[in-house]
Amino acid sequence: MHNSGQHRITIANTGESYDCRSDETLLLALARVGKRGIPLGCRGGGCGICKVEVVSGDYSTCAMSASQVDSAERQQRRALACCVFPAGALVVKVIGRLEKNICRPLPGQG
């Protein structure tokens, strides 16, 4: 299904980047590298907490709830990070509830 190559994922909002394997989702890779403050909901495409917009790069997705990501959003390259598998380097913009946590200053900063 997916090969296990490593791909660089850059978060456009912050400039941070991390590695994600082709056989893991963007959300699981964020958790694996220790990113704090990530809201983890159902991890299966149903709750919509981890919505992202893929700015550039190729990817595939598993099934996502149409009530969380409708066809118009899919055409805008929006998806749920728990369902996105990178096929190469990606630049993603975090939006919604995920943005508030990813872009929040760490204690003692800002």
DONU-498461 format. One record per residue: residue in one letter; y, x, z of N, C-alpha, C in turn. Coordinates in steps of 0.001 Angstrom, whole numbers, padded with zeros to 6 digits, always signed. Each point is the difference from the previous one (the first is absolute). Layout:
AYXZYXZYXZ/...
% end
This chain:
M-001193+000832+000000+001193-000832+000000+001250+000872+000000/H+000260+000718+001081+001157+000899+000087-000530+001409+000212/N+000643+000989-000639-000409+001365+000322+000715+000423+001269/S-000412+001117+000561+000555+000372+001306+001060+001084-000097/G+000703+000115-001137+001064+000970-000129+001155-000295+000944/Q+000752+001039+000326+001175-000149+000871+001234-000243-000862/H+000827-000917+000430+001239-000294-000709+001157+000006+000983/R+001148+000478-000464+001191+000066+000845+000726-001333-000075/I+000265-000579+001162+000718-001265+000107+001347+000299+000639/T+001070-000408-000653+001350+000215+000536+000608-001352+000342/I+000573-000085+001182+000682-001210+000430+001465+000129-000402/A+000408-000792-000976+001352+000118-000561+001073-000213+001057/N-000237-000889+000957+001011-000334+001010+000380+001194+000863/T-000969+000879+000279+000228+001087+000952-000171+001393-000598/G-000645+000102-001164-000293+001299-000593-001251+000640+000564/E-000631-000631+000991-001231+000531+000571-001124-000110-001017/S-000983+000893+000122-001156-000101-000882-001263+000337+000776/Y-001113-000452-000545-001303+000238+000613-001061-000065-001071/D-001191+000495+000312-001107-000028-000943-000877-001213+000242/C-000457-000580-001087-000883-001162+000053-001113+000215-001007/R-001220-000238+000417-001130+000120-000910-000065-001231-000907/S-000616+000146-001148-000160-001124-000925-000864-001103+000584/D-000859+000360+000957-000925-000987+000557+000472-000571+001336/E+001282+000212+000347+000559-000607+001204+001312-000683-000356/T+000370-000969+000800+001243-000722-000269+001200+000772+000543/L+001162-000327-000532+001232+000639+000476+000174-000201+001499/L-000325-001196+000497+000185-000299+001418-000942+000829+000872/L-001262+000098-000384-000944+000792+000789+000378+001477+000000/A+000497+000500-001127+000423+001401-000055+001203+000240+000910/L+000943-000938+000044+001145+000128+000913-000473+000096+001440/A-000937-000852+000362-000534+000022+001361-000759+001311+000256/R-000764+000455-001004-000791+001221+000146+000884+001220+000253/V+001157+000060-000655+000886+001165+000176+000888-000127+001236/G-000172-001080+000746+000692-000113+001283+001375-000612-000038/K+000352-000693-001083+001310-000655-000056+000059-001065+001082/R+000974+000085+000851+000112-000939+001115+000842-001218-000394/G-000244-001098+000709+000802-001196-000207-000411-000850-001176/I-001171+000267-000573-000448-000788-001136-000589-001307+000515/P+000536-001120-000455-000602-001261+000420-001307-000220-000741/L-001079-000123+000737-001297-000242-000608-000392-001434+000273/G-000113-000770-001056-000405-001389+000139-001475-000130-000324/C-000286-000818-000976-001394-000313-000309-000711+001140-000732/R+000749+000889-000670-000527+001110-000808-000846-000479-001174/G+000138-001266-000362-000814-000533-001077+000761-000804-001038/G+001319+000131-000040+000789-000657-001029+000416-001419+000297/G-000109-000439+001249+000315-001381+000317+001271-000239+000786/C+000487+001012+000748+001129-000276+000899+001358+000391-000572/G+000058+000941-000922+001249+000371-000646+000888+000961+000751/I-000445+000498+001140+000830+000899+000806+000325+001305-000743/C-000922+000490-000803+000126+001355-000563+000454+000006-001457/K+000914-000882-000371+000433-000104-001395+000800+001220-000436/V-000316+000476-001200+000692+001130-000604+000321-000331-001454/E+000933+000757-000553+000285-000058-001427-000313+001371-000563/V-000861+000065-000997-000357+001277-000603+001076+000339-001031/V+000795+001018+000308+001109+000409-000859-000516+000735-001223/S-000990+000880+000208-000589+000718-001126-001421+000409+000326/G-000795+000137-001042-001382+000439+000140-000987-001115-000277/D-001246+000409-000202-001076-000932-000315-000842-000275+001236/Y-000477-001225+000091-000782-000420+001165-000863-001189-000371/S-000934-000311+000857-000777-001226-000116+000077-000709+001337/T-000346-001279+000001+000025-000770+001244-001293-000787+000151/C-000318-000298+001233-001062-000962+000274+000661-001369+000121/A-000758-001023+000297+000534-001367+000084+001061-000115+001087/M+001101-000669-000348+001081-000271+000947+000284-001490-000023/S+000427-000543+001111+000348-001410+000077+001203-000294-000896/A-000136-000999-000864+001109-000393-000876+001173-000549+000802/S-000259-000451+001222+001105-000482+000828+000822+001163+000554/Q-000551+001210-000011+000723+001184+000480+000616+000797-001152/V-000688+000052-001128+000494+000714-001187-000292-000902-001193/D+001040-000689-000474-000216-000921-001122+000054+000746-001335/S-000249-000702-001082-000076+000655-001311+001327+000641-000397/A+001124-000615+000367+001305+000597-000316+000173+001335+000732/E-000425+000043+001256+000095+001256+000758-000938+001056-000581/R-001182-000405-000421-000934+000959-000616+000620+000620-001251/Q+000721-000808-000773+000671+000527-001191+001103+000984+000369/Q+000544-000135+001208+001017+000938+000505-000653+001198+000673/R-001327+000124-000134-000790+001096+000574+000030-000031+001529/R+000027-001207+000551-000099-000161+001451-001446-000297+000354/A-000432+000563+001118-001382-000157+000441-000051+000248+001500/L-001150-000196+000573-000198+000274+001422-000650+001365+000138/A+000579+000849+000845-000491+001369+000158-001467+000049+000420/C-000469-001049+000664-001404-000036+000415-000937-000259-001173/C+000563-000290-001163-000802-000315-001190+000268+000940-001164/V+000871+001009+000176+000370+000897-001090-000796+001298+000081/F-000677+000319-001113-000736+001256-000152+000730+000820-001055/P+000475+001206+000332+000739+000802-000988-000919+000565-001077/A+000501+000020-001238-000714+000631-001106+000681+001307-000382/G+001053+000347+000708+000780+001208-000217+001111+000016+001028/A+000940+000910-000164+001141+000059+000918+000785-001302-000107/L+000460-000505+001148+000768-001239+000041+001303+000201+000757/V+001004-000743-000403+001211-000160+000790+000037-001477+000362/V+000061-000285+001296+000020-001384+000453+001231-000257+000859/K+000484-001209-000099+001107-000450+000837-000593-001010+000968/V+000174+000246+001296-000489-000954+000986+001024-001111+000149/I-000495-001228+000106+000881-001162+000075-000490-000922+001109/G+000831-000948+000380-000404-000970+001007-000223+000623+001366/R-001017-000509+000689-000266+000437+001373-000407+001463+000084/L-000667+000516-001016-000391+001405+000012+001234+000906-000060/E+001008-000403-000778+001222+000803-000127+000679+000199+001348/K+000076-001047+000793+000674+000087+001298-000632+001071+000880/N-001310+000140-000080-000691+000976+000839-000013+001398-000607/I-000227+000110-001278-000040+001309-000656+001367+000671+000035/C+001053-000775-000182+001356+000560-000100+000742+000038+001319/R-000636-000448+001076+000630+000003+001319+000123+001431+000513/P+001154+000378+000533+000131+001345+000560-000954+000192+001190/L-000522+001186+000112-000845+000305+001147+000853+000069+001261/P-000583-000231+001184+000777+000110+001230+000694+001362+000063/G+001267-000021+000347+000764+001239+000088+000692+000375-001291/Q-000251-000764-001093+000652+000253-001278+000921-001170-000304/G+001008+000244-000832+000890-001068-000472+000823-000525+001047/
% end
